[in-house]
Amino acid sequence: MTEYAGFHPIDKSALPGQEVGVGVLGYRFMGRAHSNAYHKMPMFFWPPVAQPRLVAMCGRTEDAVAEMALRLGYEGYYTELDEMLADPRIQLFDNCASANAHVEPTLAAIAAGKHVLCEKPLAPNAADAKRMWQAAEEAGVVHMTGFNYRFVPAVRFVRDLIEQGVIGDIYSFRGAYLQEGGDNPDRPFTWRSDRSQGGYGALGDIGVHIIDLARYLVGEITTLTAMTQTFVKERPIPERPGEMGKVTVDDVFVSTVMFESGAIGTIEASKVATGRKNQNTFEINGSKASVVFDLERLNELQVYLREGTPDTLQGFANVSVTERDHPFYQFWWPHGHIIGWEHSFVGEVNHLMTAIVRGESIAPYGASFEDGYRALAVAEAVLESADKGRRIEVAY
Protein backbone atom coordinates (compact mmCIF):
# COMPACT_ATOMS: atom_id res chain seq x y z
CA MET A 1 0.00 0.00 0.00
CA THR A 2 1.36 3.44 -0.94
CA GLU A 3 2.25 5.65 2.04
CA TYR A 4 2.00 9.46 2.00
CA ALA A 5 3.93 11.65 4.41
CA GLY A 6 1.69 13.13 7.06
CA PHE A 7 -1.39 11.24 5.94
CA HIS A 8 -3.40 9.54 8.70
CA PRO A 9 -5.97 7.04 7.41
CA ILE A 10 -9.35 6.90 9.10
CA ASP A 11 -10.50 3.69 10.74
CA LYS A 12 -14.10 3.58 9.57
CA SER A 13 -14.85 0.77 11.99
CA ALA A 14 -14.60 3.43 14.71
CA LEU A 15 -17.58 5.40 13.35
CA PRO A 16 -20.12 6.03 16.12
CA GLY A 17 -23.56 4.50 16.05
CA GLN A 18 -24.93 1.01 15.68
CA GLU A 19 -24.93 -0.41 12.17
CA VAL A 20 -28.43 -0.96 10.73
CA GLY A 21 -28.60 -2.85 7.45
CA VAL A 22 -31.12 -1.49 4.94
CA GLY A 23 -32.90 -3.21 2.08
CA VAL A 24 -35.00 -1.03 -0.24
CA LEU A 25 -37.76 -2.17 -2.56
CA GLY A 26 -38.09 0.24 -5.51
CA TYR A 27 -35.47 2.43 -7.08
CA ARG A 28 -37.23 5.38 -8.71
CA PHE A 29 -38.43 8.66 -7.16
CA MET A 30 -38.83 7.60 -3.52
CA GLY A 31 -36.01 5.10 -3.68
CA ARG A 32 -33.65 7.93 -4.57
CA ALA A 33 -35.06 10.25 -1.90
CA HIS A 34 -34.72 7.64 0.84
CA SER A 35 -31.25 6.57 -0.29
CA ASN A 36 -30.03 10.15 -0.16
CA ALA A 37 -31.37 10.40 3.38
CA TYR A 38 -29.55 7.26 4.54
CA HIS A 39 -26.28 8.70 3.23
CA LYS A 40 -26.81 12.15 4.76
CA MET A 41 -28.25 11.23 8.16
CA PRO A 42 -24.99 10.24 9.91
CA MET A 43 -23.18 13.20 8.35
CA PHE A 44 -25.46 15.79 9.94
CA PHE A 45 -27.14 14.13 12.92
CA TRP A 46 -23.79 13.77 14.64
CA PRO A 47 -22.93 11.75 16.60
CA PRO A 48 -25.38 9.46 14.85
CA VAL A 49 -27.46 6.97 16.74
CA ALA A 50 -26.92 4.57 13.84
CA GLN A 51 -24.89 4.02 10.71
CA PRO A 52 -27.24 2.97 7.91
CA ARG A 53 -25.63 0.21 5.86
CA LEU A 54 -27.08 0.21 2.35
CA VAL A 55 -27.03 -3.52 1.74
CA ALA A 56 -29.33 -3.98 -1.24
CA MET A 57 -31.99 -2.62 -3.55
CA CYS A 58 -34.65 -4.85 -5.03
CA GLY A 59 -36.46 -4.47 -8.34
CA ARG A 60 -37.90 -6.56 -11.16
CA THR A 61 -35.85 -5.13 -14.04
CA GLU A 62 -32.29 -6.29 -13.47
CA ASP A 63 -30.44 -3.77 -15.65
CA ALA A 64 -32.31 -0.84 -14.09
CA VAL A 65 -31.99 -1.94 -10.46
CA ALA A 66 -28.31 -2.83 -10.93
CA GLU A 67 -27.56 0.61 -12.34
CA MET A 68 -29.46 2.40 -9.59
CA ALA A 69 -27.90 0.31 -6.82
CA LEU A 70 -24.48 1.30 -8.17
CA ARG A 71 -25.49 4.94 -8.54
CA LEU A 72 -26.94 5.19 -5.03
CA GLY A 73 -24.15 3.39 -3.23
CA TYR A 74 -25.63 0.00 -2.34
CA GLU A 75 -23.51 -3.08 -1.86
CA GLY A 76 -25.62 -5.06 -4.31
CA TYR A 77 -29.12 -5.80 -5.52
CA TYR A 78 -31.80 -8.47 -5.68
CA THR A 79 -34.44 -9.18 -8.28
CA GLU A 80 -36.43 -11.46 -5.96
CA LEU A 81 -37.98 -10.04 -2.81
CA ASP A 82 -37.97 -13.28 -0.83
CA GLU A 83 -34.23 -13.59 -1.36
CA MET A 84 -33.64 -10.06 -0.06
CA LEU A 85 -35.83 -10.67 2.98
CA ALA A 86 -33.82 -13.80 3.77
CA ASP A 87 -30.61 -11.73 3.95
CA PRO A 88 -29.58 -11.57 7.64
CA ARG A 89 -27.54 -8.41 7.02
CA ILE A 90 -30.79 -6.47 6.53
CA GLN A 91 -32.62 -5.29 9.67
CA LEU A 92 -34.77 -2.59 8.01
CA PHE A 93 -37.05 -3.09 5.02
CA ASP A 94 -37.90 0.16 3.22
CA ASN A 95 -40.81 -0.10 0.79
CA CYS A 96 -40.50 2.62 -1.86
CA ALA A 97 -42.43 0.69 -4.49
CA SER A 98 -45.71 1.76 -6.04
CA ALA A 99 -48.70 1.84 -3.69
CA ASN A 100 -50.16 -1.31 -5.24
CA ALA A 101 -47.04 -3.16 -4.03
CA HIS A 102 -47.09 -1.95 -0.44
CA VAL A 103 -49.16 -4.55 1.36
CA GLU A 104 -47.84 -8.04 0.69
CA PRO A 105 -44.11 -7.17 0.49
CA THR A 106 -44.33 -5.24 3.76
CA LEU A 107 -46.25 -8.06 5.46
CA ALA A 108 -43.59 -10.49 4.24
CA ALA A 109 -40.87 -8.27 5.71
CA ILE A 110 -42.70 -8.13 9.04
CA ALA A 111 -43.02 -11.93 9.03
CA ALA A 112 -39.25 -12.08 8.44
CA GLY A 113 -38.70 -9.97 11.56
CA LYS A 114 -37.57 -6.81 9.77
CA HIS A 115 -38.33 -3.29 10.94
CA VAL A 116 -40.40 -1.55 8.28
CA LEU A 117 -40.70 1.86 6.63
CA CYS A 118 -43.40 2.10 3.98
CA GLU A 119 -44.21 5.05 1.78
CA LYS A 120 -47.68 6.55 1.69
CA PRO A 121 -50.42 5.70 1.02
CA LEU A 122 -49.75 2.78 3.32
CA ALA A 123 -52.15 0.53 1.40
CA PRO A 124 -54.85 0.67 -1.29
CA ASN A 125 -57.49 0.65 1.46
CA ALA A 126 -57.86 1.13 5.20
CA ALA A 127 -58.53 -2.55 5.90
CA ASP A 128 -55.19 -3.62 4.44
CA ALA A 129 -53.42 -0.76 6.24
CA LYS A 130 -54.92 -1.91 9.53
CA ARG A 131 -53.74 -5.45 8.80
CA MET A 132 -50.20 -4.13 8.27
CA TRP A 133 -50.33 -2.08 11.49
CA GLN A 134 -51.58 -5.00 13.58
CA ALA A 135 -49.04 -7.40 12.08
CA ALA A 136 -46.18 -5.02 12.89
CA GLU A 137 -47.45 -4.55 16.44
CA GLU A 138 -47.78 -8.30 16.99
CA ALA A 139 -44.29 -8.91 15.60
CA GLY A 140 -42.80 -6.20 17.82
CA VAL A 141 -40.98 -4.49 14.94
CA VAL A 142 -40.62 -0.73 14.51
CA HIS A 143 -43.04 0.55 11.85
CA MET A 144 -43.18 3.92 10.14
CA THR A 145 -45.34 5.46 7.40
CA GLY A 146 -43.54 7.87 5.06
CA PHE A 147 -45.23 11.13 6.01
CA ASN A 148 -42.00 13.09 5.68
CA TYR A 149 -43.55 16.55 5.99
CA ARG A 150 -43.72 16.05 9.75
CA PHE A 151 -39.96 16.61 9.65
CA VAL A 152 -39.96 19.98 7.90
CA PRO A 153 -38.62 22.31 10.63
CA ALA A 154 -41.44 24.84 10.17
CA VAL A 155 -44.10 22.12 10.49
CA ARG A 156 -42.53 20.72 13.67
CA PHE A 157 -42.27 24.29 14.94
CA VAL A 158 -46.02 24.71 14.49
CA ARG A 159 -46.57 21.54 16.51
CA ASP A 160 -44.30 22.94 19.24
CA LEU A 161 -46.19 26.25 19.27
CA ILE A 162 -49.47 24.38 19.66
CA GLU A 163 -48.12 22.24 22.51
CA GLN A 164 -46.74 25.35 24.24
CA GLY A 165 -50.15 27.03 24.09
CA VAL A 166 -48.96 29.87 21.85
CA ILE A 167 -51.80 29.30 19.36
CA GLY A 168 -54.42 28.94 22.09
CA ASP A 169 -57.61 27.02 21.38
CA ILE A 170 -57.63 25.96 17.73
CA TYR A 171 -60.69 27.16 15.85
CA SER A 172 -60.01 26.15 12.26
CA PHE A 173 -57.63 24.37 9.89
CA ARG A 174 -57.48 24.95 6.14
CA GLY A 175 -55.22 22.66 4.16
CA ALA A 176 -54.67 22.09 0.45
CA TYR A 177 -52.20 20.06 -1.59
CA LEU A 178 -52.25 21.25 -5.20
CA GLN A 179 -50.33 19.97 -8.22
CA GLU A 180 -50.65 20.19 -11.97
CA GLY A 181 -50.01 17.39 -14.43
CA GLY A 182 -53.34 15.64 -14.38
CA ASP A 183 -54.71 18.52 -16.45
CA ASN A 184 -52.80 17.09 -19.44
CA PRO A 185 -55.18 14.63 -21.17
CA ASP A 186 -52.28 13.00 -23.00
CA ARG A 187 -50.74 11.64 -19.81
CA PRO A 188 -50.95 7.84 -20.13
CA PHE A 189 -53.33 5.53 -18.33
CA THR A 190 -51.54 3.60 -15.54
CA TRP A 191 -52.56 1.57 -12.49
CA ARG A 192 -52.86 4.92 -10.69
CA SER A 193 -55.84 5.70 -12.94
CA ASP A 194 -57.75 2.59 -11.88
CA ARG A 195 -59.18 2.17 -8.39
CA SER A 196 -59.47 -1.61 -8.85
CA GLN A 197 -55.66 -1.76 -9.24
CA GLY A 198 -55.04 0.29 -6.09
CA GLY A 199 -55.16 3.72 -7.70
CA TYR A 200 -56.33 6.44 -5.36
CA GLY A 201 -56.22 9.65 -7.39
CA ALA A 202 -55.34 12.98 -5.83
CA LEU A 203 -56.86 11.76 -2.58
CA GLY A 204 -54.44 8.90 -2.05
CA ASP A 205 -51.40 10.27 -3.81
CA ILE A 206 -51.15 13.69 -2.15
CA GLY A 207 -54.36 14.15 -0.18
CA VAL A 208 -53.25 11.75 2.54
CA HIS A 209 -50.32 14.09 3.25
CA ILE A 210 -52.62 16.97 4.13
CA ILE A 211 -54.92 14.62 6.06
CA ASP A 212 -51.93 13.49 8.09
CA LEU A 213 -50.83 17.06 8.77
CA ALA A 214 -54.34 17.93 9.93
CA ARG A 215 -54.32 14.99 12.35
CA TYR A 216 -50.72 15.66 13.45
CA LEU A 217 -51.36 19.32 14.25
CA VAL A 218 -55.04 19.58 15.23
CA GLY A 219 -56.13 16.08 16.22
CA GLU A 220 -58.48 13.32 15.18
CA ILE A 221 -61.09 13.98 12.51
CA THR A 222 -64.54 12.73 13.57
CA THR A 223 -66.98 13.67 10.78
CA LEU A 224 -66.74 15.13 7.29
CA THR A 225 -68.55 15.97 4.08
CA ALA A 226 -66.84 15.80 0.71
CA MET A 227 -67.05 16.06 -3.05
CA THR A 228 -64.79 14.51 -5.68
CA GLN A 229 -64.54 15.09 -9.41
CA THR A 230 -62.79 13.47 -12.35
CA PHE A 231 -62.22 15.88 -15.22
CA VAL A 232 -60.09 13.74 -17.53
CA LYS A 233 -62.26 10.65 -17.79
CA GLU A 234 -60.16 8.65 -20.26
CA ARG A 235 -56.45 8.35 -20.91
CA PRO A 236 -54.43 6.63 -23.66
CA ILE A 237 -53.12 3.14 -22.89
CA PRO A 238 -49.41 3.07 -23.92
CA GLU A 239 -49.33 -0.70 -24.48
CA ARG A 240 -52.34 -0.58 -26.82
CA PRO A 241 -52.05 2.37 -29.24
CA GLY A 242 -55.40 3.90 -30.07
CA GLU A 243 -57.15 2.48 -27.02
CA MET A 244 -58.31 4.55 -24.06
CA GLY A 245 -58.61 3.49 -20.44
CA LYS A 246 -61.45 4.68 -18.22
CA VAL A 247 -60.22 6.73 -15.26
CA THR A 248 -61.96 5.59 -12.06
CA VAL A 249 -60.13 7.78 -9.55
CA ASP A 250 -60.55 11.43 -8.59
CA ASP A 251 -58.65 14.37 -10.04
CA VAL A 252 -59.67 16.62 -7.16
CA PHE A 253 -61.48 16.40 -3.82
CA VAL A 254 -62.73 19.01 -1.37
CA SER A 255 -63.94 18.23 2.15
CA THR A 256 -65.15 20.00 5.26
CA VAL A 257 -64.13 18.31 8.49
CA MET A 258 -64.91 18.35 12.20
CA PHE A 259 -62.15 17.58 14.68
CA GLU A 260 -62.54 15.81 18.01
CA SER A 261 -61.60 19.05 19.77
CA GLY A 262 -64.50 20.92 18.15
CA ALA A 263 -62.29 22.72 15.62
CA ILE A 264 -63.53 22.73 12.03
CA GLY A 265 -61.63 22.77 8.77
CA THR A 266 -61.31 22.20 5.07
CA ILE A 267 -59.02 19.70 3.36
CA GLU A 268 -58.54 19.45 -0.38
CA ALA A 269 -56.16 18.11 -2.98
CA SER A 270 -55.94 18.41 -6.74
CA LYS A 271 -53.85 16.93 -9.53
CA VAL A 272 -55.41 19.36 -12.04
CA ALA A 273 -54.43 22.65 -10.37
CA THR A 274 -52.93 24.16 -13.51
CA GLY A 275 -49.78 26.10 -12.66
CA ARG A 276 -49.32 24.62 -9.19
CA LYS A 277 -46.10 22.64 -8.99
CA ASN A 278 -46.14 21.25 -5.44
CA GLN A 279 -48.11 23.58 -3.19
CA ASN A 280 -48.80 21.92 0.15
CA THR A 281 -50.20 24.66 2.36
CA PHE A 282 -52.17 25.02 5.56
CA GLU A 283 -53.46 27.76 7.85
CA ILE A 284 -54.38 27.31 11.51
CA ASN A 285 -56.42 29.92 13.35
CA GLY A 286 -56.48 29.90 17.15
CA SER A 287 -57.72 32.05 20.02
CA LYS A 288 -54.28 33.62 20.50
CA ALA A 289 -52.50 33.32 17.15
CA SER A 290 -52.59 32.09 13.56
CA VAL A 291 -49.94 30.41 11.41
CA VAL A 292 -49.64 29.83 7.65
CA PHE A 293 -47.27 27.34 5.95
CA ASP A 294 -46.50 26.69 2.28
CA LEU A 295 -44.19 23.83 1.27
CA GLU A 296 -42.94 25.78 -1.74
CA ARG A 297 -41.44 28.22 0.81
CA LEU A 298 -40.71 25.60 3.42
CA ASN A 299 -38.18 27.61 5.44
CA GLU A 300 -40.75 30.28 6.20
CA LEU A 301 -43.77 30.52 8.48
CA GLN A 302 -46.27 33.33 8.55
CA VAL A 303 -47.23 34.04 12.16
CA TYR A 304 -49.80 36.40 13.67
CA LEU A 305 -49.62 36.94 17.44
CA ARG A 306 -52.55 38.93 18.77
CA GLU A 307 -51.26 39.42 22.31
CA GLY A 308 -48.43 41.84 23.04
CA THR A 309 -48.47 43.56 19.66
CA PRO A 310 -49.53 47.21 19.34
CA ASP A 311 -52.58 47.76 17.16
CA THR A 312 -50.55 49.81 14.72
CA LEU A 313 -48.16 46.90 14.12
CA GLN A 314 -50.58 44.02 14.03
CA GLY A 315 -50.49 41.68 11.04
CA PHE A 316 -48.77 38.54 9.87
CA ALA A 317 -44.98 38.43 10.25
CA ASN A 318 -42.81 36.27 8.02
CA VAL A 319 -40.57 34.15 10.25
CA SER A 320 -37.47 32.50 8.79
CA VAL A 321 -37.46 29.13 10.55
CA THR A 322 -33.69 28.75 10.32
CA GLU A 323 -32.48 29.69 13.80
CA ARG A 324 -30.34 27.27 15.78
CA ASP A 325 -33.12 26.79 18.34
CA HIS A 326 -35.73 25.97 15.72
CA PRO A 327 -36.53 22.24 15.32
CA PHE A 328 -33.72 20.18 13.71
CA TYR A 329 -31.69 23.25 12.73
CA GLN A 330 -28.86 22.53 15.14
CA PHE A 331 -27.94 19.74 12.73
CA TRP A 332 -27.87 21.85 9.58
CA TRP A 333 -26.30 25.18 8.61
CA PRO A 334 -25.75 28.59 10.26
CA HIS A 335 -29.00 30.53 10.70
CA GLY A 336 -30.49 31.91 7.53
CA HIS A 337 -28.98 29.16 5.36
CA ILE A 338 -32.05 27.38 4.10
CA ILE A 339 -32.67 23.68 3.57
CA GLY A 340 -34.84 21.93 0.98
CA TRP A 341 -37.47 19.27 0.40
CA GLU A 342 -35.01 16.38 0.51
CA HIS A 343 -33.89 17.28 4.04
CA SER A 344 -37.27 16.26 5.47
CA PHE A 345 -36.37 12.66 4.65
CA VAL A 346 -33.07 12.97 6.51
CA GLY A 347 -34.93 13.95 9.68
CA GLU A 348 -37.41 11.16 9.08
CA VAL A 349 -34.64 8.56 8.76
CA ASN A 350 -32.91 9.83 11.90
CA HIS A 351 -36.18 9.50 13.83
CA LEU A 352 -36.62 5.95 12.51
CA MET A 353 -33.07 4.91 13.32
CA THR A 354 -33.41 6.32 16.84
CA ALA A 355 -36.57 4.27 17.39
CA ILE A 356 -34.85 1.11 16.13
CA VAL A 357 -31.67 1.48 18.18
CA ARG A 358 -33.21 2.79 21.40
CA GLY A 359 -36.46 0.90 21.28
CA GLU A 360 -38.47 4.13 21.31
CA SER A 361 -41.89 4.78 19.81
CA ILE A 362 -42.27 6.33 16.37
CA ALA A 363 -45.31 8.25 17.67
CA PRO A 364 -46.21 10.98 18.34
CA TYR A 365 -43.76 12.99 16.21
CA GLY A 366 -43.24 10.37 13.54
CA ALA A 367 -46.02 8.60 11.69
CA SER A 368 -46.52 4.96 12.64
CA PHE A 369 -48.50 2.41 10.64
CA GLU A 370 -51.42 3.38 12.85
CA ASP A 371 -51.17 6.93 11.46
CA GLY A 372 -51.01 5.52 7.94
CA TYR A 373 -54.14 3.51 8.64
CA ARG A 374 -56.03 6.42 10.19
CA ALA A 375 -55.20 8.70 7.25
CA LEU A 376 -56.72 6.09 4.93
CA ALA A 377 -59.80 5.77 7.17
CA VAL A 378 -60.36 9.49 6.64
CA ALA A 379 -59.74 9.11 2.89
CA GLU A 380 -62.33 6.35 2.66
CA ALA A 381 -64.81 8.55 4.52
CA VAL A 382 -64.16 11.23 1.88
CA LEU A 383 -65.05 8.76 -0.89
CA GLU A 384 -68.13 7.53 0.99
CA SER A 385 -69.37 11.07 1.59
CA ALA A 386 -68.83 11.99 -2.06
CA ASP A 387 -70.68 8.86 -3.21
CA LYS A 388 -73.61 9.27 -0.81
CA GLY A 389 -73.80 13.06 -0.82
CA ARG A 390 -74.03 13.39 2.96
CA ARG A 391 -72.03 13.86 6.15
CA ILE A 392 -70.06 10.78 7.25
CA GLU A 393 -68.71 9.74 10.62
CA VAL A 394 -65.10 8.56 10.28
CA ALA A 395 -64.87 4.95 11.42
CA TYR A 396 -61.52 3.95 12.89
ChimeraX attribute file (.defattr): number of C-alpha atoms within 10 A of each C-alpha:
attribute: neighborCount
match mode: 1-to-1
recipient: residues
	/A:1	3
	/A:2	3
	/A:3	8
	/A:4	8
	/A:5	5
	/A:6	6
	/A:7	7
	/A:8	8
	/A:9	8
	/A:10	8
	/A:11	7
	/A:12	7
	/A:13	6
	/A:14	7
	/A:15	14
	/A:16	14
	/A:17	16
	/A:18	15
	/A:19	16
	/A:20	20
	/A:21	19
	/A:22	23
	/A:23	29
	/A:24	30
	/A:25	30
	/A:26	21
	/A:27	24
	/A:28	15
	/A:29	10
	/A:30	19
	/A:31	22
	/A:32	17
	/A:33	18
	/A:34	23
	/A:35	24
	/A:36	17
	/A:37	22
	/A:38	21
	/A:39	17
	/A:40	18
	/A:41	26
	/A:42	21
	/A:43	14
	/A:44	16
	/A:45	17
	/A:46	12
	/A:47	13
	/A:48	18
	/A:49	22
	/A:50	24
	/A:51	21
	/A:52	24
	/A:53	21
	/A:54	23
	/A:55	21
	/A:56	25
	/A:57	30
	/A:58	26
	/A:59	22
	/A:60	13
	/A:61	10
	/A:62	13
	/A:63	10
	/A:64	12
	/A:65	23
	/A:66	20
	/A:67	12
	/A:68	21
	/A:69	25
	/A:70	14
	/A:71	10
	/A:72	16
	/A:73	16
	/A:74	19
	/A:75	12
	/A:76	16
	/A:77	22
	/A:78	22
	/A:79	17
	/A:80	12
	/A:81	18
	/A:82	14
	/A:83	10
	/A:84	22
	/A:85	24
	/A:86	13
	/A:87	14
	/A:88	10
	/A:89	17
	/A:90	21
	/A:91	23
	/A:92	28
	/A:93	28
	/A:94	26
	/A:95	30
	/A:96	24
	/A:97	21
	/A:98	19
	/A:99	23
	/A:100	18
	/A:101	17
	/A:102	23
	/A:103	19
	/A:104	13
	/A:105	19
	/A:106	25
	/A:107	18
	/A:108	15
	/A:109	24
	/A:110	25
	/A:111	15
	/A:112	17
	/A:113	20
	/A:114	27
	/A:115	23
	/A:116	26
	/A:117	24
	/A:118	27
	/A:119	22
	/A:120	27
	/A:121	28
	/A:122	35
	/A:123	28
	/A:124	22
	/A:125	19
	/A:126	21
	/A:127	14
	/A:128	17
	/A:129	25
	/A:130	22
	/A:131	17
	/A:132	25
	/A:133	22
	/A:134	14
	/A:135	18
	/A:136	26
	/A:137	15
	/A:138	11
	/A:139	14
	/A:140	13
	/A:141	20
	/A:142	25
	/A:143	29
	/A:144	31
	/A:145	24
	/A:146	26
	/A:147	25
	/A:148	21
	/A:149	24
	/A:150	24
	/A:151	23
	/A:152	25
	/A:153	24
	/A:154	28
	/A:155	26
	/A:156	19
	/A:157	18
	/A:158	22
	/A:159	18
	/A:160	16
	/A:161	16
	/A:162	19
	/A:163	12
	/A:164	10
	/A:165	14
	/A:166	17
	/A:167	25
	/A:168	16
	/A:169	17
	/A:170	22
	/A:171	18
	/A:172	19
	/A:173	25
	/A:174	19
	/A:175	25
	/A:176	23
	/A:177	28
	/A:178	23
	/A:179	22
	/A:180	16
	/A:181	16
	/A:182	21
	/A:183	17
	/A:184	13
	/A:185	14
	/A:186	13
	/A:187	15
	/A:188	16
	/A:189	20
	/A:190	15
	/A:191	15
	/A:192	21
	/A:193	23
	/A:194	18
	/A:195	15
	/A:196	13
	/A:197	13
	/A:198	19
	/A:199	24
	/A:200	27
	/A:201	25
	/A:202	26
	/A:203	30
	/A:204	27
	/A:205	17
	/A:206	23
	/A:207	29
	/A:208	27
	/A:209	26
	/A:210	24
	/A:211	26
	/A:212	23
	/A:213	20
	/A:214	24
	/A:215	17
	/A:216	19
	/A:217	20
	/A:218	24
	/A:219	16
	/A:220	19
	/A:221	25
	/A:222	18
	/A:223	20
	/A:224	24
	/A:225	22
	/A:226	25
	/A:227	20
	/A:228	22
	/A:229	14
	/A:230	18
	/A:231	14
	/A:232	19
	/A:233	16
	/A:234	19
	/A:235	19
	/A:236	18
	/A:237	17
	/A:238	14
	/A:239	9
	/A:240	9
	/A:241	8
	/A:242	8
	/A:243	12
	/A:244	15
	/A:245	17
	/A:246	14
	/A:247	22
	/A:248	18
	/A:249	23
	/A:250	26
	/A:251	24
	/A:252	24
	/A:253	23
	/A:254	20
	/A:255	18
	/A:256	18
	/A:257	27
	/A:258	21
	/A:259	21
	/A:260	13
	/A:261	14
	/A:262	15
	/A:263	18
	/A:264	19
	/A:265	22
	/A:266	20
	/A:267	22
	/A:268	24
	/A:269	31
	/A:270	28
	/A:271	27
	/A:272	20
	/A:273	19
	/A:274	14
	/A:275	12
	/A:276	16
	/A:277	14
	/A:278	16
	/A:279	19
	/A:280	23
	/A:281	19
	/A:282	21
	/A:283	17
	/A:284	23
	/A:285	20
	/A:286	21
	/A:287	14
	/A:288	15
	/A:289	21
	/A:290	23
	/A:291	21
	/A:292	22
	/A:293	22
	/A:294	21
	/A:295	20
	/A:296	15
	/A:297	16
	/A:298	21
	/A:299	22
	/A:300	20
	/A:301	23
	/A:302	18
	/A:303	20
	/A:304	20
	/A:305	18
	/A:306	17
	/A:307	11
	/A:308	7
	/A:309	11
	/A:310	8
	/A:311	9
	/A:312	6
	/A:313	8
	/A:314	13
	/A:315	13
	/A:316	16
	/A:317	13
	/A:318	13
	/A:319	13
	/A:320	18
	/A:321	24
	/A:322	23
	/A:323	17
	/A:324	15
	/A:325	10
	/A:326	16
	/A:327	19
	/A:328	19
	/A:329	18
	/A:330	15
	/A:331	14
	/A:332	16
	/A:333	14
	/A:334	12
	/A:335	15
	/A:336	12
	/A:337	13
	/A:338	17
	/A:339	16
	/A:340	12
	/A:341	17
	/A:342	15
	/A:343	21
	/A:344	20
	/A:345	26
	/A:346	26
	/A:347	25
	/A:348	28
	/A:349	25
	/A:350	23
	/A:351	21
	/A:352	25
	/A:353	27
	/A:354	17
	/A:355	19
	/A:356	23
	/A:357	15
	/A:358	10
	/A:359	11
	/A:360	13
	/A:361	18
	/A:362	21
	/A:363	15
	/A:364	9
	/A:365	14
	/A:366	24
	/A:367	23
	/A:368	25
	/A:369	30
	/A:370	22
	/A:371	23
	/A:372	28
	/A:373	26
	/A:374	25
	/A:375	30
	/A:376	30
	/A:377	21
	/A:378	27
	/A:379	22
	/A:380	18
	/A:381	22
	/A:382	27
	/A:383	19
	/A:384	20
	/A:385	21
	/A:386	20
	/A:387	12
	/A:388	12
	/A:389	12
	/A:390	12
	/A:391	17
	/A:392	20
	/A:393	17
	/A:394	20
	/A:395	12
	/A:396	13
